[in-house]
Amino acid sequence: MIPLRDHNPSKSTPLLTYFIILLNVFVFLYMLTLSESQLHDYIYSYSVIPADIVKGINLHTLLTSMFLHGGLGHIFGNMIFLHVFGDNIEDKLGKIRFLFFYIASGLAASFAQIAVGPGSTIPNLGASGAIAGVMGGYILLFPHAKVDVLFIWGFFIRILQFPAYIMLGY
């Protein structure tokens, strides 16, 4: 299920949500310009590597990793969810509190990954943790808001409408 839009209009323009989307897209497009070896170095320089964080090194990656993505599907999925659900959370919290909430959600996801595999040297990247926080906030604040989703099941392709708690619960 891919969310297309919600029926929960914002009272203000979600400038911060748009900025975060543009920043993610800009970083992704930059990554596409890198050679394979440059990309490898870039990912290892800016992704969270749990073993490094446990050692107290490369702590900047706790923030920078939230703006890296591993492929077109990864960034597209994250940005569509942020676009559909971020505007209402930004509207409800205000720009500054939304920014702190977004970053705190991303940090919580990174720390959870570090807790599960503190010795791991596999890079962790993406905005999924921060966006999961946004989705969690949305389901708590707007559980009955209607969400149009693209539903694909084999040859069955339809746009269906679900309450947010069903769509996000799924």
DSSP file (Angstrom, degrees, kcal/mol; ACC not computed):
  #  RESIDUE AA STRUCTURE BP1 BP2  ACC     N-H-->O    O-->H-N    N-H-->O    O-->H-N    TCO  KAPPA ALPHA  PHI   PSI    X-CA   Y-CA   Z-CA
    1    1 A M              0   0    0      0, 0.0   150,-0.2     0, 0.0   148,-0.0   0.000 360.0 360.0 360.0 124.7    0.0    0.0    0.0
    2    2 A I  E     -A  150   0A   0    148,-2.0   148,-3.2    78,-0.0     2,-0.2  -0.951 360.0-129.9-112.8 119.4    1.4    3.3   -1.1
    3    3 A P  E     +A  149   0A   0      0, 0.0   146,-0.3     0, 0.0    81,-0.1  -0.483  26.3 177.3 -69.7 135.7   -0.1    6.4    0.5
    4    4 A L  E     -     0   0A   0    144,-3.5     2,-0.3     1,-0.4   145,-0.2   0.769  61.3 -30.7-104.4 -39.7   -1.1    9.0   -2.1
    5    5 A R  E     -A  148   0A   0    143,-1.3   143,-2.9    80,-0.0    -1,-0.4  -0.967  52.6-126.8-169.5 161.8   -2.7   11.7    0.0
    6    6 A D  E     -A  147   0A   0     -2,-0.3   141,-0.2   141,-0.2     2,-0.2  -0.776  18.3-130.2-113.0 165.5   -4.7   12.2    3.2
    7    7 A H  S    S+     0   0    0    139,-2.8   139,-0.3    -2,-0.3   140,-0.1  -0.395  79.8 101.1-107.8  52.2   -8.0   14.0    3.7
    8    8 A N        -     0   0    0     -2,-0.2    -1,-0.1   137,-0.1    -2,-0.1  -0.731  65.0-150.6-137.6  80.3   -6.6   16.0    6.6
    9    9 A P        -     0   0    0      0, 0.0     2,-0.2     0, 0.0    -2,-0.1  -0.207  10.6-127.5 -63.8 143.3   -5.8   19.5    5.3
   10   10 A S        -     0   0    0      1,-0.1    78,-0.1     2,-0.1     3,-0.0  -0.540   3.4-141.5 -83.0 153.7   -3.0   21.5    7.0
   11   11 A K  S    S+     0   0    0     -2,-0.2     2,-0.3    77,-0.1    -1,-0.1   0.685  84.8  31.2 -86.1 -20.5   -3.6   25.0    8.2
   12   12 A S  S    S-     0   0    0     75,-0.2    79,-0.1     0, 0.0    -2,-0.1  -0.876  95.3 -88.8-134.2 164.9   -0.2   26.2    7.1
   13   13 A T        -     0   0    0     -2,-0.3     2,-2.3     1,-0.1     3,-0.2  -0.625  38.5-130.1 -74.7 126.9    2.3   25.5    4.3
   14   14 A P     >  +     0   0    0      0, 0.0     4,-2.5     0, 0.0     5,-0.2  -0.416  43.1 161.2 -80.3  69.0    4.7   22.7    5.6
   15   15 A L  H  > S+     0   0    0     -2,-2.3     4,-2.5     1,-0.2     5,-0.1   0.866  71.5  50.0 -59.9 -40.2    7.9   24.5    4.7
   16   16 A L  H  > S+     0   0    0     -3,-0.2     4,-2.7     2,-0.2    -1,-0.2   0.913 110.0  50.3 -68.0 -41.4   10.1   22.4    7.0
   17   17 A T  H  > S+     0   0    0      1,-0.2     4,-2.2     2,-0.2    -2,-0.2   0.933 112.5  47.7 -59.9 -45.5    8.7   19.1    5.6
   18   18 A Y  H  X S+     0   0    0     -4,-2.5     4,-2.7     1,-0.2    -2,-0.2   0.903 111.3  51.2 -61.7 -41.1    9.3   20.4    2.0
   19   19 A F  H  X S+     0   0    0     -4,-2.5     4,-2.7     2,-0.2    -2,-0.2   0.918 109.5  49.3 -63.3 -43.7   12.9   21.4    3.0
   20   20 A I  H  X S+     0   0    0     -4,-2.7     4,-2.3     2,-0.2    -1,-0.2   0.908 112.0  49.2 -62.8 -41.3   13.6   18.0    4.5
   21   21 A I  H  X S+     0   0    0     -4,-2.2     4,-2.5    -5,-0.2    -2,-0.2   0.945 112.7  47.1 -62.1 -47.9   12.3   16.3    1.4
   22   22 A L  H  X S+     0   0    0     -4,-2.7     4,-2.9     1,-0.2    -2,-0.2   0.893 111.2  51.3 -62.2 -40.1   14.4   18.6   -0.8
   23   23 A L  H  X S+     0   0    0     -4,-2.7     4,-2.5     2,-0.2    -1,-0.2   0.923 111.1  47.8 -63.3 -44.0   17.5   18.0    1.3
   24   24 A N  H  X S+     0   0    0     -4,-2.3     4,-2.4     2,-0.2    -2,-0.2   0.920 113.9  46.8 -61.6 -44.1   17.1   14.3    1.1
   25   25 A V  H  X S+     0   0    0     -4,-2.5     4,-2.9     2,-0.2     5,-0.2   0.914 111.4  51.6 -65.3 -42.7   16.6   14.4   -2.7
   26   26 A F  H  X S+     0   0    0     -4,-2.9     4,-2.4     2,-0.2    -2,-0.2   0.936 111.6  46.3 -59.5 -47.9   19.6   16.7   -3.1
   27   27 A V  H  X S+     0   0    0     -4,-2.5     4,-2.4     2,-0.2    -1,-0.2   0.908 113.1  50.4 -62.6 -41.7   21.9   14.4   -1.1
   28   28 A F  H  X S+     0   0    0     -4,-2.4     4,-1.6     2,-0.2    -2,-0.2   0.932 110.5  48.6 -62.5 -45.6   20.5   11.4   -3.1
   29   29 A L  H  X S+     0   0    0     -4,-2.9     4,-0.7     1,-0.2    -1,-0.2   0.888 110.5  52.1 -61.9 -38.3   21.2   13.1   -6.4
   30   30 A Y  H >< S+     0   0    0     -4,-2.4     3,-1.3     1,-0.2     4,-0.5   0.920 105.9  54.3 -61.4 -43.1   24.7   14.0   -5.2
   31   31 A M  H >< S+     0   0    0     -4,-2.4     3,-1.2     1,-0.3    -1,-0.2   0.842 100.8  60.7 -61.0 -32.3   25.3   10.3   -4.3
   32   32 A L  H 3< S+     0   0    0     -4,-1.6    -1,-0.3     1,-0.2    -2,-0.2   0.732  98.9  57.7 -66.8 -21.4   24.3    9.4   -7.9
   33   33 A T  T << S+     0   0    0     -3,-1.3    -1,-0.2    -4,-0.7    -2,-0.2   0.599  88.8  97.6 -83.4 -10.8   27.2   11.5   -9.2
   34   34 A L  S <  S-     0   0    0     -3,-1.2     2,-0.0    -4,-0.5    -3,-0.0  -0.475  75.7-119.0 -83.2 147.7   29.8    9.5   -7.2
   35   35 A S     >  -     0   0    0     -2,-0.2     4,-3.0     1,-0.1     5,-0.2  -0.271  39.1 -97.5 -70.3 169.5   32.0    6.7   -8.6
   36   36 A E  H  > S+     0   0    0      1,-0.2     4,-2.2     2,-0.2     5,-0.1   0.910 125.8  44.3 -59.6 -43.5   31.6    3.4   -7.0
   37   37 A S  H  > S+     0   0    0      2,-0.2     4,-2.2     1,-0.2    -1,-0.2   0.891 114.5  49.3 -70.6 -37.6   34.7    3.9   -4.7
   38   38 A Q  H  > S+     0   0    0      2,-0.2     4,-2.7     1,-0.2    -2,-0.2   0.904 110.9  50.8 -65.0 -40.2   33.6    7.4   -3.9
   39   39 A L  H  X S+     0   0    0     -4,-3.0     4,-2.8     2,-0.2     5,-0.2   0.913 108.7  51.4 -63.4 -43.1   30.1    6.2   -3.0
   40   40 A H  H  X S+     0   0    0     -4,-2.2     4,-2.3    -5,-0.2    -2,-0.2   0.944 113.1  44.9 -57.4 -49.5   31.5    3.5   -0.8
   41   41 A D  H  X S+     0   0    0     -4,-2.2     4,-1.4     1,-0.2    -2,-0.2   0.891 113.0  51.5 -62.9 -40.1   33.7    6.0    1.1
   42   42 A Y  H  X S+     0   0    0     -4,-2.7     4,-1.8     2,-0.2     3,-0.2   0.927 110.4  47.8 -63.3 -46.5   30.8    8.5    1.3
   43   43 A I  H  X S+     0   0    0     -4,-2.8     4,-1.8     1,-0.2    -2,-0.2   0.913 113.7  47.0 -62.3 -43.2   28.4    5.8    2.8
   44   44 A Y  H  < S+     0   0    0     -4,-2.3    -1,-0.2    -5,-0.2    -2,-0.2   0.714 113.7  49.7 -73.6 -18.6   31.0    4.7    5.3
   45   45 A S  H  < S+     0   0    0     -4,-1.4    -1,-0.2    -3,-0.2    -2,-0.2   0.764 123.7  26.2 -85.9 -27.4   31.8    8.4    6.2
   46   46 A Y  H  < S+     0   0    0     -4,-1.8     2,-0.2    -5,-0.1    -2,-0.2   0.446 101.0  87.8-122.0  -1.6   28.2    9.5    6.8
   47   47 A S  S  < S-     0   0    0     -4,-1.8     2,-0.5    -5,-0.2    78,-0.2  -0.658  84.6-100.5 -93.8 155.2   26.2    6.4    7.7
   48   48 A V  B     -C  124   0B   0     76,-2.2    76,-2.7    13,-0.2     3,-0.1  -0.636  33.5-170.8 -73.7 124.1   25.8    5.1   11.3
   49   49 A I    >>  -     0   0    0     -2,-0.5     4,-1.8    74,-0.2     3,-1.3  -0.954  15.3-149.1-114.4 107.9   28.1    2.2   12.0
   50   50 A P  H 3> S+     0   0    0      0, 0.0     4,-2.5     0, 0.0     5,-0.2   0.839  93.9  55.0 -49.1 -43.4   27.1    0.9   15.3
   51   51 A A  H 3> S+     0   0    0     69,-2.6     4,-1.4     1,-0.2     6,-0.1   0.870 108.9  49.3 -60.4 -36.1   30.6   -0.3   16.3
   52   52 A D  H <>>S+     0   0    0     -3,-1.3     5,-2.7    68,-0.3     4,-0.5   0.919 110.1  49.6 -68.2 -43.5   31.9    3.2   15.7
   53   53 A I  H ><5S+     0   0    0     -4,-1.8     3,-1.2     1,-0.2    -2,-0.2   0.909 108.5  53.1 -63.3 -41.6   29.2    4.9   17.8
   54   54 A V  H 3<5S+     0   0    0     -4,-2.5    -1,-0.2    64,-0.3    -2,-0.2   0.862 109.1  50.1 -60.5 -35.6   29.8    2.4   20.7
   55   55 A K  H 3<5S-     0   0    0     -4,-1.4    -1,-0.3    -5,-0.2    -2,-0.2   0.541 119.5-114.2 -78.8  -7.1   33.5    3.5   20.5
   56   56 A G  T <<5S+     0   0    0     -3,-1.2     2,-0.3    -4,-0.5     3,-0.3   0.701  75.2 123.5  82.6  19.7   32.5    7.1   20.6
   57   57 A I      < +     0   0    0     -5,-2.7    -1,-0.3     1,-0.2    -2,-0.1  -0.816  62.6  16.8-115.1 157.2   33.7    7.9   17.1
   58   58 A N    >   +     0   0    0     -2,-0.3     3,-1.6     1,-0.1     4,-0.2   0.860  67.4 159.6  55.3  41.0   32.0    9.4   14.1
   59   59 A L  T >   +     0   0    0     -3,-0.3     3,-1.7     1,-0.3     4,-0.3   0.740  61.5  74.3 -65.5 -22.6   29.1   10.6   16.2
   60   60 A H  T >> S+     0   0    0      1,-0.3     4,-2.3     2,-0.2     3,-1.5   0.774  81.4  72.3 -59.5 -24.8   28.1   13.1   13.5
   61   61 A T  H <> S+     0   0    0     -3,-1.6     4,-2.1     1,-0.3    -1,-0.3   0.719  78.2  74.7 -67.4 -19.4   26.8   10.1   11.5
   62   62 A L  H <4 S+     0   0    0     -3,-1.7    -1,-0.3    -4,-0.2    -2,-0.2   0.822 112.0  27.4 -60.4 -28.7   23.8    9.9   13.9
   63   63 A L  H X4 S+     0   0    0     -3,-1.5     3,-1.3    -4,-0.3    -2,-0.2   0.850 120.5  51.8 -95.7 -48.0   22.5   13.0   12.1
   64   64 A T  H >< S+     0   0    0     -4,-2.3     3,-1.9     1,-0.3    -3,-0.2   0.817  98.2  66.2 -64.5 -30.7   24.0   12.7    8.6
   65   65 A S  G >< S+     0   0    0     -4,-2.1    61,-3.0     1,-0.3     3,-1.3   0.760  88.0  69.6 -62.9 -23.6   22.8    9.1    8.1
   66   66 A M  G <  S+     0   0    0     -3,-1.3    -1,-0.3     1,-0.2    -2,-0.2   0.582  99.4  49.2 -70.6  -8.5   19.1   10.4    8.2
   67   67 A F  G <  S+     0   0    0     -3,-1.9     2,-0.3    -4,-0.2    -1,-0.2   0.298  94.0  88.1-114.9   7.7   19.7   12.1    4.8
   68   68 A L    <   -     0   0    0     -3,-1.3     2,-0.3    -4,-0.2    59,-0.1  -0.802  54.0-168.9-105.4 149.2   21.3    9.2    2.9
   69   69 A H        -     0   0    0     -2,-0.3    57,-0.1    57,-0.2     3,-0.1  -0.990  23.1-139.5-139.5 149.5   19.3    6.5    1.0
   70   70 A G  S    S-     0   0    0     -2,-0.3     2,-0.3    55,-0.2     3,-0.1   0.422  76.0 -20.7 -89.7   0.0   20.4    3.2   -0.6
   71   71 A G  S  > S-     0   0    0      1,-0.1     4,-2.3     0, 0.0     5,-0.2  -0.964  74.9 -77.6 172.2 174.3   18.4    3.4   -3.8
   72   72 A L  H  > S+     0   0    0     -2,-0.3     4,-2.7     1,-0.2     5,-0.2   0.899 124.9  49.0 -62.0 -44.1   15.5    5.0   -5.7
   73   73 A G  H  > S+     0   0    0      2,-0.2     4,-2.5     1,-0.2     5,-0.2   0.879 110.1  53.5 -63.3 -37.3   12.9    2.8   -4.0
   74   74 A H  H  > S+     0   0    0      2,-0.2     4,-2.1     1,-0.2    -2,-0.2   0.949 115.0  37.8 -63.1 -51.3   14.3    3.7   -0.6
   75   75 A I  H  X S+     0   0    0     -4,-2.3     4,-2.8     2,-0.2     5,-0.2   0.903 116.2  52.6 -71.0 -39.2   14.1    7.4   -1.1
   76   76 A F  H  X S+     0   0    0     -4,-2.7     4,-2.4    -5,-0.2     5,-0.2   0.949 111.6  46.2 -61.0 -48.4   10.8    7.4   -3.0
   77   77 A G  H  X S+     0   0    0     -4,-2.5     4,-1.8    -5,-0.2    -1,-0.2   0.933 115.5  45.6 -60.0 -47.3    9.1    5.4   -0.3
   78   78 A N  H  X S+     0   0    0     -4,-2.1     4,-2.3    -5,-0.2    -1,-0.2   0.923 114.5  46.9 -63.1 -44.2   10.5    7.5    2.5
   79   79 A M  H  X S+     0   0    0     -4,-2.8     4,-2.6     1,-0.2    -1,-0.2   0.843 109.2  53.1 -72.6 -32.1    9.7   10.8    0.8
   80   80 A I  H  X S+     0   0    0     -4,-2.4     4,-2.4    -5,-0.2    -1,-0.2   0.922 111.8  46.4 -67.5 -41.1    6.1    9.9   -0.2
   81   81 A F  H  X S+     0   0    0     -4,-1.8     4,-2.4    -5,-0.2     5,-0.4   0.912 113.9  48.4 -65.4 -41.2    5.4    8.9    3.4
   82   82 A L  H  X S+     0   0    0     -4,-2.3     4,-2.3     1,-0.2     5,-0.4   0.910 112.3  49.3 -64.6 -41.1    7.0   12.1    4.7
   83   83 A H  H  X S+     0   0    0     -4,-2.6     4,-0.6     1,-0.2    -2,-0.2   0.919 115.4  42.4 -63.8 -44.3    5.0   14.2    2.2
   84   84 A V  H  < S+     0   0    0     -4,-2.4     4,-0.3    -5,-0.2    -2,-0.2   0.900 131.2  20.9 -71.7 -40.6    1.7   12.6    3.0
   85   85 A F  H  X S+     0   0    0     -4,-2.4     4,-1.2    -5,-0.2     3,-0.3   0.695 108.8  71.0-105.9 -21.9    2.0   12.6    6.8
   86   86 A G  H  X S+     0   0    0     -4,-2.3     4,-2.9    -5,-0.4     5,-0.3   0.848  88.6  63.3 -67.7 -34.7    4.6   15.2    7.7
   87   87 A D  H  X S+     0   0    0     -4,-0.6     4,-2.3    -5,-0.4    -1,-0.2   0.897 104.6  46.0 -60.2 -41.0    2.6   18.2    6.9
   88   88 A N  H  > S+     0   0    0     -3,-0.3     4,-2.2    -4,-0.3    -1,-0.2   0.865 113.6  48.2 -71.8 -35.1    0.0   17.5    9.6
   89   89 A I  H  X S+     0   0    0     -4,-1.2     4,-2.8     2,-0.2     5,-0.3   0.916 113.2  48.1 -70.3 -41.7    2.5   16.7   12.2
   90   90 A E  H  X S+     0   0    0     -4,-2.9     4,-2.6     1,-0.2    -2,-0.2   0.917 112.6  49.8 -61.0 -42.4    4.5   19.9   11.4
   91   91 A D  H  < S+     0   0    0     -4,-2.3    -2,-0.2    -5,-0.3    -1,-0.2   0.907 114.8  43.4 -61.7 -43.3    1.2   21.9   11.5
   92   92 A K  H  < S+     0   0    0     -4,-2.2    -2,-0.2     1,-0.2    -1,-0.2   0.895 124.8  32.4 -71.6 -41.8    0.3   20.4   14.9
   93   93 A L  H  < S-     0   0    0     -4,-2.8     4,-0.4    -5,-0.1    -2,-0.2   0.747 106.4-122.7 -88.5 -25.1    3.7   20.8   16.5
   94   94 A G     X  -     0   0    0     -4,-2.6     4,-2.3    -5,-0.3     5,-0.2  -0.124  36.2 -74.8  89.5 161.0    5.0   23.9   14.8
   95   95 A K  H  > S+     0   0    0      2,-0.2     4,-2.4     1,-0.2     5,-0.2   0.909 127.6  44.3 -63.8 -46.8    8.2   24.0   12.8
   96   96 A I  H  > S+     0   0    0      2,-0.2     4,-2.2     1,-0.2    -1,-0.2   0.944 117.1  44.3 -67.3 -48.2   10.8   24.0   15.6
   97   97 A R  H  > S+     0   0    0     -4,-0.4     4,-2.6     1,-0.2    -1,-0.2   0.871 112.9  53.5 -64.8 -35.5    9.1   21.2   17.7
   98   98 A F  H  X S+     0   0    0     -4,-2.3     4,-3.1     2,-0.2     5,-0.2   0.928 107.6  50.6 -63.1 -44.3    8.6   19.2   14.5
   99   99 A L  H  X S+     0   0    0     -4,-2.4     4,-2.5     1,-0.2     5,-0.2   0.935 113.1  45.0 -59.3 -46.6   12.3   19.5   13.6
  100  100 A F  H  X S+     0   0    0     -4,-2.2     4,-2.8     2,-0.2    -1,-0.2   0.898 114.2  49.8 -64.2 -39.8   13.2   18.3   17.1
  101  101 A F  H  X S+     0   0    0     -4,-2.6     4,-2.4     2,-0.2    -2,-0.2   0.926 111.4  48.8 -63.4 -45.3   10.6   15.5   16.9
  102  102 A Y  H  X S+     0   0    0     -4,-3.1     4,-2.1     2,-0.2    -2,-0.2   0.939 115.6  42.7 -60.5 -49.4   11.9   14.4   13.5
  103  103 A I  H  X S+     0   0    0     -4,-2.5     4,-2.7    -5,-0.2     5,-0.2   0.908 113.1  52.5 -66.4 -42.2   15.5   14.3   14.6
  104  104 A A  H  X S+     0   0    0     -4,-2.8     4,-2.6    -5,-0.2    -1,-0.2   0.889 109.2  50.5 -61.4 -38.9   14.7   12.7   17.9
  105  105 A S  H  X S+     0   0    0     -4,-2.4     4,-2.1     2,-0.2    -1,-0.2   0.921 111.4  47.7 -64.6 -43.5   12.7    9.9   16.1
  106  106 A G  H  X S+     0   0    0     -4,-2.1     4,-2.1     2,-0.2    -2,-0.2   0.904 112.9  48.5 -63.4 -41.4   15.7    9.3   13.8
  107  107 A L  H  X S+     0   0    0     -4,-2.7     4,-2.9     2,-0.2     5,-0.2   0.910 108.9  53.2 -65.2 -41.9   18.1    9.2   16.7
  108  108 A A  H  X S+     0   0    0     -4,-2.6     4,-2.1     1,-0.2    -1,-0.2   0.909 109.1  49.5 -60.0 -41.6   15.9    6.8   18.6
  109  109 A A  H  X S+     0   0    0     -4,-2.1     4,-2.1     2,-0.2    -1,-0.2   0.910 111.6  48.7 -64.1 -41.8   15.8    4.5   15.6
  110  110 A S  H  X S+     0   0    0     -4,-2.1     4,-2.5     1,-0.2    -2,-0.2   0.924 111.6  48.9 -63.6 -44.0   19.6    4.6   15.3
  111  111 A F  H  X S+     0   0    0     -4,-2.9     4,-2.4     1,-0.2    -1,-0.2   0.857 109.1  53.2 -66.2 -33.6   20.1    3.9   19.0
  112  112 A A  H  X S+     0   0    0     -4,-2.1     4,-1.8    -5,-0.2    -1,-0.2   0.918 110.4  47.4 -64.8 -42.2   17.7    1.0   18.7
  113  113 A Q  H  X S+     0   0    0     -4,-2.1     4,-1.9     1,-0.2    -2,-0.2   0.898 111.9  50.1 -65.1 -39.9   19.7   -0.4   15.9
  114  114 A I  H  < S+     0   0    0     -4,-2.5    -2,-0.2     1,-0.2    -1,-0.2   0.902 108.6  52.8 -64.5 -40.7   22.9    0.1   17.9
  115  115 A A  H  < S+     0   0    0     -4,-2.4    -1,-0.2     1,-0.2    -2,-0.2   0.866 110.5  47.8 -62.7 -36.9   21.4   -1.7   20.9
  116  116 A V  H  < S+     0   0    0     -4,-1.8    -1,-0.2     1,-0.2    -2,-0.2   0.862 132.7  14.0 -73.1 -36.6   20.5   -4.7   18.7
  117  117 A G    ><  +     0   0    0     -4,-1.9     3,-1.9    -5,-0.1    -1,-0.2  -0.505  67.1 165.5-139.8  68.8   23.9   -5.0   17.1
  118  118 A P  T 3  S+     0   0    0      0, 0.0   -64,-0.3     0, 0.0    -1,-0.1   0.725  81.2  47.1 -63.1 -21.5   26.5   -2.9   19.0
  119  119 A G  T 3  S+     0   0    0    -65,-0.1   -68,-0.1   -69,-0.1    -5,-0.1   0.411  84.2 125.7 -97.0   2.1   29.5   -4.5   17.3
  120  120 A S    <   -     0   0    0     -3,-1.9   -69,-2.6    -6,-0.2   -68,-0.3  -0.324  41.1-169.8 -67.0 140.0   28.0   -4.3   13.8
  121  121 A T        +     0   0    0    -71,-0.2    -1,-0.1   -70,-0.1    -2,-0.0   0.202  52.2 116.1-108.9  11.6   30.1   -2.7   11.1
  122  122 A I  S    S-     0   0    0      1,-0.1     2,-0.1     0, 0.0   -71,-0.1  -0.702  71.7-117.4 -81.7 127.0   27.3   -2.6    8.6
  123  123 A P        -     0   0    0      0, 0.0     2,-0.5     0, 0.0   -74,-0.2  -0.401  22.7-154.1 -68.2 139.2   26.3    1.0    7.7
  124  124 A N  B     +C   48   0B   0    -76,-2.7   -76,-2.2    -2,-0.1     2,-0.3  -0.960  25.4 160.2-112.8 127.8   22.8    2.1    8.6
  125  125 A L        +     0   0    0     -2,-0.5   -59,-0.2   -78,-0.2   -55,-0.2  -0.972  15.6  72.7-146.1 158.6   21.3    4.9    6.5
  126  126 A G        -     0   0    0    -61,-3.0     3,-0.3    -2,-0.3     4,-0.2  -0.362  69.8 -97.7 121.2 162.7   18.0    6.5    5.6
  127  127 A A  S  > S+     0   0    0      1,-0.2     4,-2.8    -2,-0.1     5,-0.3   0.286  85.2 109.3 -94.0   7.2   15.2    8.6    7.0
  128  128 A S  H  > S+     0   0    0      1,-0.2     4,-2.4     2,-0.2    -1,-0.2   0.863  76.9  49.5 -57.9 -40.4   13.0    5.6    7.8
  129  129 A G  H  > S+     0   0    0     -3,-0.3     4,-1.6     2,-0.2    -1,-0.2   0.921 113.3  45.7 -65.5 -43.6   13.4    5.9   11.6
  130  130 A A  H  > S+     0   0    0      1,-0.2     4,-1.7    -4,-0.2    -2,-0.2   0.904 115.2  47.6 -64.9 -40.9   12.5    9.6   11.6
  131  131 A I  H  X S+     0   0    0     -4,-2.8     4,-2.7     1,-0.2    -2,-0.2   0.836 105.3  58.6 -72.2 -32.0    9.6    9.0    9.3
  132  132 A A  H  X S+     0   0    0     -4,-2.4     4,-2.5    -5,-0.3    -1,-0.2   0.883 105.5  51.5 -61.5 -36.9    8.4    6.1   11.4
  133  133 A G  H  X S+     0   0    0     -4,-1.6     4,-2.5     2,-0.2    -2,-0.2   0.913 109.0  49.6 -63.6 -42.7    8.2    8.7   14.2
  134  134 A V  H  X S+     0   0    0     -4,-1.7     4,-2.3     2,-0.2    -2,-0.2   0.919 111.8  48.7 -61.2 -44.1    6.2   11.0   12.0
  135  135 A M  H  X S+     0   0    0     -4,-2.7     4,-2.5     2,-0.2    -2,-0.2   0.897 110.6  50.9 -63.8 -40.5    3.8    8.1   11.2
  136  136 A G  H  X S+     0   0    0     -4,-2.5     4,-1.7     1,-0.2    -2,-0.2   0.910 110.7  48.9 -62.8 -42.2    3.5    7.2   14.9
  137  137 A G  H  X S+     0   0    0     -4,-2.5     4,-2.4     1,-0.2     5,-0.2   0.892 111.1  50.9 -62.6 -39.4    2.6   10.8   15.7
  138  138 A Y  H  X S+     0   0    0     -4,-2.3     4,-3.4     1,-0.2    -2,-0.2   0.925 108.4  50.0 -65.3 -44.9    0.1   10.8   12.9
  139  139 A I  H  < S+     0   0    0     -4,-2.5    -1,-0.2     1,-0.2    -2,-0.2   0.842 114.6  46.0 -65.9 -31.2   -1.6    7.6   14.0
  140  140 A L  H  < S+     0   0    0     -4,-1.7    -1,-0.2    -5,-0.2    -2,-0.2   0.893 122.7  33.7 -74.9 -40.4   -1.9    9.0   17.6
  141  141 A L  H  < S+     0   0    0     -4,-2.4    -2,-0.2     1,-0.2    -3,-0.2   0.803 134.5  21.7 -87.0 -30.9   -3.1   12.4   16.6
  142  142 A F    ><  +     0   0    0     -4,-3.4     3,-1.4    -5,-0.2    22,-0.3  -0.355  67.2 151.7-135.0  54.5   -5.2   11.6   13.5
  143  143 A P  T 3  S+     0   0    0      0, 0.0    22,-2.4     0, 0.0    23,-0.3   0.778  78.5  43.0 -62.6 -26.7   -6.2    7.9   13.7
  144  144 A H  T 3  S+     0   0    0     20,-0.2     2,-0.1    19,-0.2    -5,-0.1   0.390  80.7 123.8-102.9   3.8   -9.5    8.4   11.8
  145  145 A A    <   -     0   0    0     -3,-1.4    19,-2.2    18,-0.1     2,-0.3  -0.398  67.2-114.8 -61.9 140.5   -8.2   10.7    9.0
  146  146 A K  E     - B   0 163A   0   -139,-0.3  -139,-2.8    17,-0.2     2,-0.4  -0.601  30.7-165.7 -82.3 138.3   -8.9    9.2    5.6
  147  147 A V  E     -AB   6 162A   0     15,-2.9    15,-2.4    -2,-0.3     2,-0.5  -0.991  14.0-141.7-127.2 125.6   -5.9    8.2    3.5
  148  148 A D  E     -AB   5 161A   0   -143,-2.9  -144,-3.5    -2,-0.4  -143,-1.3  -0.752  29.0-174.7 -83.1 128.1   -6.0    7.4   -0.2
  149  149 A V  E     -AB   3 160A   0     11,-3.2    11,-2.4    -2,-0.5     2,-0.8  -0.949  30.9-124.9-127.7 146.7   -3.6    4.5   -1.0
  150  150 A L  E     -AB   2 159A   0   -148,-3.2  -148,-2.0    -2,-0.4     2,-0.5  -0.815  33.5-162.9 -85.2 116.2   -2.5    2.8   -4.1
  151  151 A F  E     - B   0 158A   0      7,-3.4     7,-2.3    -2,-0.8     2,-0.5  -0.905   9.4-176.9-108.8 121.8   -3.3   -0.9   -3.5
  152  152 A I  E     + B   0 157A   0     -2,-0.5     2,-0.3     5,-0.2     5,-0.2  -0.977  14.1 161.6-124.1 123.3   -1.7   -3.5   -5.7
  153  153 A W  E >  S- B   0 156A   0      3,-2.8     3,-2.1    -2,-0.5     2,-0.4  -0.793  71.0 -63.8-139.1  92.6   -2.4   -7.2   -5.4
  154  154 A G  T 3  S-     0   0    0     -2,-0.3    -1,-0.1     1,-0.3     0, 0.0  -0.526 121.5 -11.7  65.4-120.5   -1.3   -9.0   -8.6
  155  155 A F  T 3  S+     0   0    0     -2,-0.4     2,-0.9    -3,-0.1    -1,-0.3   0.498 115.6 100.4 -88.5  -4.9   -3.4   -7.6  -11.4
  156  156 A F  E <   +B  153   0A   0     -3,-2.1    -3,-2.8     2,-0.0     2,-0.5  -0.736  47.6 168.0 -84.5 108.7   -5.8   -5.9   -8.9
  157  157 A I  E     +B  152   0A   0     -2,-0.9     2,-0.3    -5,-0.2    -5,-0.2  -0.978   9.5 148.0-126.6 117.7   -4.7   -2.2   -8.9
  158  158 A R  E     -B  151   0A   0     -7,-2.3    -7,-3.4    -2,-0.5     2,-0.7  -0.970  47.6-122.4-144.7 156.6   -7.0    0.3   -7.2
  159  159 A I  E     +B  150   0A   0     -2,-0.3     2,-0.3    -9,-0.2    -9,-0.2  -0.937  42.7 178.3 -99.3 118.5   -7.0    3.5   -5.2
  160  160 A L  E     -B  149   0A   0    -11,-2.4   -11,-3.2    -2,-0.7     2,-0.5  -0.780  24.4-129.7-118.7 161.4   -8.7    2.7   -1.9
  161  161 A Q  E     +B  148   0A   0     -2,-0.3   -13,-0.2   -13,-0.2   -15,-0.1  -0.955  28.7 170.9-117.1 130.4   -9.4    4.8    1.1
  162  162 A F  E     -B  147   0A   0    -15,-2.4   -15,-2.9    -2,-0.5     2,-0.1  -0.944  39.2-101.8-131.2 152.6   -8.6    3.7    4.6
  163  163 A P  E >>  -B  146   0A   0      0, 0.0     4,-2.3     0, 0.0     3,-1.1  -0.469  41.9-112.0 -65.8 150.0   -8.6    5.3    8.0
  164  164 A A  H 3>>S+     0   0    0    -19,-2.2     4,-3.1   -22,-0.3     5,-0.5   0.850 114.8  60.0 -55.4 -38.2   -5.0    6.2    9.1
  165  165 A Y  H 3>5S+     0   0    0    -22,-2.4     4,-0.9     1,-0.2    -1,-0.3   0.829 110.3  41.9 -65.1 -29.3   -4.9    3.7   11.9
  166  166 A I  H <>5S+     0   0    0     -3,-1.1     4,-2.0   -23,-0.3    -2,-0.2   0.932 117.7  45.0 -78.2 -49.0   -5.5    0.9    9.4
  167  167 A M  H  <5S+     0   0    0     -4,-2.3    -2,-0.2     1,-0.2    -3,-0.2   0.945 121.7  37.4 -60.7 -49.6   -3.1    2.2    6.7
  168  168 A L  H  <5S+     0   0    0     -4,-3.1    -1,-0.2     1,-0.2    -3,-0.2   0.810 112.9  57.8 -75.6 -29.2   -0.3    3.0    9.1
  169  169 A G  H  <<       0   0    0     -4,-0.9    -1,-0.2    -5,-0.5    -2,-0.2   0.862 360.0 360.0 -65.0 -34.7   -1.0    0.0   11.3
  170  170 A Y     <        0   0    0     -4,-2.0    -1,-0.3    -5,-0.1    -2,-0.2   0.488 360.0 360.0 -65.9 360.0   -0.4   -2.2    8.2
